[in-house]
Amino acid sequence: MERGPRPGEWRREKHLEPESPAEGRLFDALLVPIKGDDRAWQAVEQALVFAQRDGSVLRGLHVVEDAYEARLLRPQMLQSAFAQHCDDANARGELSVVSGEVNREICARARWADLVVMKLNYAPGPRIWRRWRSGFRTLLRRCPRPILAVPRHATRMEHALLAFDHTPRAREALYVGAYLAAKWGTRLSVLTVDAPLVKGDPQAEARAYLEHLGIQAKYIEARGAIAPTIVRIARERGCDLLLIGSYNRHPLRELLLGSVLENVLQEVDIPTLICR
């Protein structure tokens, strides 16, 4: 039941400040865990979009049970296929094959990357026992870097929807949104769902921050259940990227009651960048 790293720790380690998101390069290196099935390559394709936009290096990761399996032909074939994907996109990348426990290896190697890009095969379920057994939920808690979950096909990330409630982790998502808008020209829409859990004026905070940076965005306020509204607005606006903060409650409370993030992941069909 650990809380994981503090909000913004990943950004501070790169000495990047919220006041200057356009300075420097945010995504120098990407960790891309793959299992080797056909769907896993969707995460690689999404990571290659970052490589083309940000000059990122792809660090593929395939985890096997033991050292013997790592020496078999299939892992070597994965390495060749990964290298070919990178070569075809004129990107730098290499796939490492290691033995161990999957989540532990991802978290350990994520510290040498700026973003984890991975296929979302199974979102944390709506029932307690499914949340308890969810490897992806554990990874969201422990991983020291933001995670880009790819539920379906890769997109160009040309129009991002930021779900903003001015919690510390949502502010990290706002920072990433500002970076993408300033460096990539990504269109940005800022959504706040009017709910009892949201206090203050998140829209005013986001607007003041973005306008100070000279970034234009559309601002949307909506009513209703938070997670379904986020997914609906993303579809209605034609967004191809969702930016959202990670867990905010105590881990036990999240386990018992669920969370907006988990409910969103169960329904979303576009890449979702989860910031911490």
C-alpha positions as CSV (number, residue, x, y, z in Angstrom):
1,M,0.0,0.0,0.0
2,E,2.8,2.4,-0.8
3,R,2.1,5.9,-2.1
4,G,5.0,6.0,-4.5
5,P,7.2,9.0,-5.5
6,R,6.1,12.5,-4.7
7,P,4.2,14.6,-7.4
8,G,6.7,16.3,-9.7
9,E,9.7,14.4,-8.5
10,W,10.4,13.1,-12.1
11,R,10.4,16.7,-13.4
12,R,12.6,18.1,-10.6
13,E,15.2,15.4,-11.3
14,K,15.6,16.9,-14.8
15,H,15.9,20.4,-13.2
16,L,12.8,21.6,-15.2
17,E,10.7,24.3,-13.6
18,P,6.9,24.8,-14.1
19,E,7.6,28.4,-15.2
20,S,9.6,27.4,-18.3
21,P,8.1,24.2,-19.9
22,A,9.5,25.1,-23.4
23,E,13.1,25.1,-22.2
24,G,15.0,21.9,-22.6
25,R,13.7,18.6,-23.9
26,L,11.3,16.7,-21.7
27,F,11.4,13.3,-23.3
28,D,15.0,12.4,-23.9
29,A,14.6,8.7,-23.3
30,L,11.5,6.5,-23.4
31,L,11.1,3.1,-21.7
32,V,8.9,0.8,-23.8
33,P,8.1,-2.5,-22.2
34,I,6.7,-5.1,-24.6
35,K,5.4,-8.6,-24.3
36,G,6.0,-9.6,-27.9
37,D,2.4,-10.1,-29.1
38,D,1.0,-8.1,-32.0
39,R,-0.7,-5.5,-29.8
40,A,2.5,-4.7,-28.0
41,W,3.8,-3.0,-31.1
42,Q,1.2,-0.3,-30.8
43,A,3.1,1.1,-27.9
44,V,6.3,1.0,-29.9
45,E,4.6,2.9,-32.7
46,Q,3.3,5.5,-30.2
47,A,6.8,5.9,-28.7
48,L,8.1,6.5,-32.2
49,V,5.9,9.5,-32.5
50,F,7.8,11.0,-29.5
51,A,11.1,10.1,-31.2
52,Q,10.1,11.9,-34.3
53,R,8.8,15.0,-32.4
54,D,11.3,15.1,-29.6
55,G,14.3,13.2,-30.8
56,S,13.8,10.6,-28.1
57,V,15.8,7.4,-27.7
58,L,13.7,4.3,-27.3
59,R,14.8,1.8,-24.7
60,G,12.7,-1.3,-25.2
61,L,12.3,-3.8,-22.4
62,H,11.2,-7.5,-22.6
63,V,11.1,-9.3,-19.3
64,V,11.3,-13.1,-19.2
65,E,11.2,-15.5,-16.3
66,D,14.8,-16.6,-16.2
67,A,18.2,-16.2,-17.8
68,Y,17.7,-19.4,-19.9
69,E,14.6,-18.0,-21.6
70,A,16.4,-14.8,-22.3
71,R,18.9,-16.7,-24.5
72,L,16.2,-18.4,-26.6
73,L,15.4,-17.5,-30.2
74,R,12.2,-15.6,-29.6
75,P,13.7,-12.8,-27.5
76,Q,16.4,-12.4,-30.2
77,M,13.7,-12.1,-32.9
78,L,12.0,-9.4,-30.8
79,Q,15.2,-7.5,-30.6
80,S,15.6,-7.6,-34.4
81,A,12.0,-6.6,-34.9
82,F,12.3,-3.7,-32.5
83,A,15.5,-2.5,-34.2
84,Q,13.7,-2.7,-37.5
85,H,10.8,-0.5,-36.3
86,C,13.2,2.1,-35.1
87,D,15.3,2.0,-38.3
88,D,12.1,2.4,-40.4
89,A,11.2,5.6,-38.4
90,N,14.8,6.9,-38.4
91,A,14.8,6.7,-34.7
92,R,17.4,5.5,-32.2
93,G,16.5,2.5,-30.1
94,E,17.5,-0.9,-28.7
95,L,15.6,-3.6,-26.9
96,S,17.0,-5.2,-23.7
97,V,15.9,-8.7,-22.6
98,V,16.1,-9.3,-18.9
99,S,14.9,-11.9,-16.4
100,G,12.9,-11.0,-13.4
101,E,9.5,-9.7,-12.2
102,V,7.9,-7.5,-14.7
103,N,6.8,-4.5,-12.6
104,R,10.0,-4.5,-10.6
105,E,12.1,-4.4,-13.7
106,I,10.0,-1.6,-15.3
107,C,10.2,0.6,-12.1
108,A,13.9,0.0,-11.7
109,R,14.7,0.9,-15.4
110,A,12.2,3.8,-15.5
111,R,14.6,5.9,-13.5
112,W,16.9,6.1,-16.5
113,A,14.0,7.3,-18.7
114,D,11.6,10.2,-18.8
115,L,8.5,8.4,-19.8
116,V,7.2,4.8,-19.8
117,V,5.1,4.0,-22.9
118,M,3.2,0.8,-22.7
119,K,0.2,-1.1,-24.1
120,L,-2.8,-1.0,-21.9
121,N,-4.2,-4.5,-22.2
122,Y,-6.2,-4.7,-18.9
123,A,-7.2,-1.6,-17.0
124,P,-7.7,-1.9,-13.2
125,G,-11.2,-3.5,-12.8
126,P,-14.3,-2.1,-11.1
127,R,-14.3,-4.6,-8.3
128,I,-12.0,-4.6,-5.3
129,W,-10.4,-8.0,-6.0
130,R,-9.6,-7.0,-9.6
131,R,-8.0,-3.8,-8.5
132,W,-6.0,-5.7,-5.9
133,R,-4.7,-8.1,-8.5
134,S,-4.1,-5.4,-11.2
135,G,-0.4,-5.3,-12.2
136,F,-1.1,-2.0,-14.0
137,R,-2.5,-0.4,-10.9
138,T,0.6,-1.5,-8.9
139,L,2.8,0.0,-11.6
140,L,0.9,3.3,-11.5
141,R,1.6,3.5,-7.8
142,R,5.3,2.6,-7.9
143,C,6.6,3.9,-11.1
144,P,8.9,6.9,-10.7
145,R,8.0,8.3,-14.2
146,P,4.8,9.3,-16.0
147,I,3.2,6.5,-17.9
148,L,1.6,6.8,-21.4
149,A,-1.0,4.0,-21.6
150,V,-1.9,3.0,-25.2
151,P,-5.3,1.2,-25.2
152,R,-5.6,0.9,-29.0
153,H,-3.8,2.3,-32.0
154,A,-1.1,5.0,-31.9
155,T,-2.0,8.6,-32.7
156,R,-0.2,11.7,-33.8
157,M,-1.1,13.5,-30.5
158,E,-2.2,16.6,-32.3
159,H,-5.1,17.6,-29.9
160,A,-4.8,16.9,-26.2
161,L,-7.5,17.0,-23.6
162,L,-6.3,17.9,-20.2
163,A,-8.5,16.8,-17.3
164,F,-7.7,19.4,-14.7
165,D,-8.8,19.7,-11.1
166,H,-5.7,21.6,-9.8
167,T,-4.5,18.7,-7.6
168,P,-0.7,18.4,-7.5
169,R,-0.6,15.6,-10.0
170,A,-3.0,17.4,-12.3
171,R,-0.6,20.4,-12.2
172,E,2.1,18.1,-13.5
173,A,-0.3,17.1,-16.4
174,L,-0.8,20.8,-17.0
175,Y,3.0,21.3,-17.3
176,V,3.2,18.5,-19.8
177,G,0.3,20.0,-21.8
178,A,2.1,23.3,-21.9
179,Y,5.2,21.6,-23.1
180,L,3.4,19.8,-25.9
181,A,1.6,23.0,-27.0
182,A,4.8,25.1,-26.9
183,K,7.2,22.6,-28.5
184,W,5.0,20.5,-30.7
185,G,2.2,22.8,-31.5
186,T,-0.3,20.4,-30.0
187,R,-3.8,21.9,-29.6
188,L,-4.8,21.9,-26.0
189,S,-8.3,21.8,-24.4
190,V,-8.6,22.1,-20.7
191,L,-11.6,20.3,-19.1
192,T,-12.9,20.7,-15.5
193,V,-15.9,18.6,-14.5
194,D,-18.0,20.4,-12.0
195,A,-18.3,18.0,-9.1
196,P,-18.3,18.2,-5.3
197,L,-14.7,16.9,-5.2
198,V,-13.4,19.8,-7.2
199,K,-12.7,22.9,-5.0
200,G,-11.8,26.5,-6.0
201,D,-11.5,27.5,-9.7
202,P,-9.3,25.1,-11.6
203,Q,-10.1,26.7,-14.9
204,A,-8.9,30.1,-13.8
205,E,-5.7,28.6,-12.5
206,A,-5.0,26.8,-15.8
207,R,-5.9,29.8,-17.9
208,A,-3.6,32.1,-15.9
209,Y,-0.7,29.6,-16.2
210,L,-1.1,29.0,-19.9
211,E,-1.7,32.7,-20.8
212,H,1.4,33.7,-18.8
213,L,3.3,31.3,-21.1
214,G,1.6,32.7,-24.2
215,I,-0.2,29.4,-24.9
216,Q,-3.6,29.4,-26.4
217,A,-6.1,26.7,-25.3
218,K,-9.8,26.0,-25.2
219,Y,-11.5,25.9,-21.8
220,I,-14.4,23.6,-21.1
221,E,-16.5,23.2,-18.0
222,A,-18.9,20.3,-17.8
223,R,-21.3,18.7,-15.3
224,G,-21.8,15.0,-14.6
225,A,-20.0,11.9,-13.4
226,I,-16.3,12.8,-13.8
227,A,-14.9,9.7,-15.6
228,P,-17.7,9.3,-18.2
229,T,-17.7,13.0,-18.8
230,I,-13.9,13.1,-19.5
231,V,-14.2,10.2,-22.0
232,R,-17.3,11.7,-23.7
233,I,-15.7,15.2,-24.1
234,A,-12.5,13.6,-25.5
235,R,-14.6,11.8,-28.2
236,E,-16.8,14.8,-29.0
237,R,-13.8,17.1,-29.4
238,G,-11.9,14.6,-31.5
239,C,-8.9,14.5,-29.1
240,D,-6.2,12.0,-29.7
241,L,-4.4,12.3,-26.4
242,L,-5.6,12.5,-22.8
243,L,-3.5,14.1,-20.0
244,I,-4.6,13.3,-16.5
245,G,-3.1,13.2,-13.0
246,S,-2.4,9.9,-11.2
247,Y,-3.9,8.7,-7.9
248,N,-4.5,11.4,-5.2
249,R,-6.1,9.4,-2.4
250,H,-4.5,7.1,0.1
251,P,-3.8,3.7,-1.5
252,L,-6.2,1.8,0.8
253,R,-9.0,4.3,0.0
254,E,-8.4,4.0,-3.7
255,L,-8.5,0.2,-3.4
256,L,-11.8,0.2,-1.6
257,L,-13.6,2.9,-3.4
258,G,-11.9,3.0,-6.8
259,S,-10.9,6.2,-8.5
260,V,-11.6,8.5,-11.4
261,L,-8.4,7.5,-13.1
262,E,-9.3,3.8,-13.1
263,N,-12.8,4.5,-14.3
264,V,-11.3,6.5,-17.2
265,L,-8.9,3.8,-18.1
266,Q,-11.7,1.3,-18.4
267,E,-13.4,3.3,-21.1
268,V,-10.8,5.5,-22.9
269,D,-9.8,4.6,-26.4
270,I,-7.0,7.1,-27.0
271,P,-3.4,7.3,-25.5
272,T,-3.5,8.5,-22.0
273,L,-0.5,10.2,-20.3
274,I,-0.8,9.7,-16.6
275,C,1.3,12.2,-14.6
276,R,2.6,12.0,-11.1
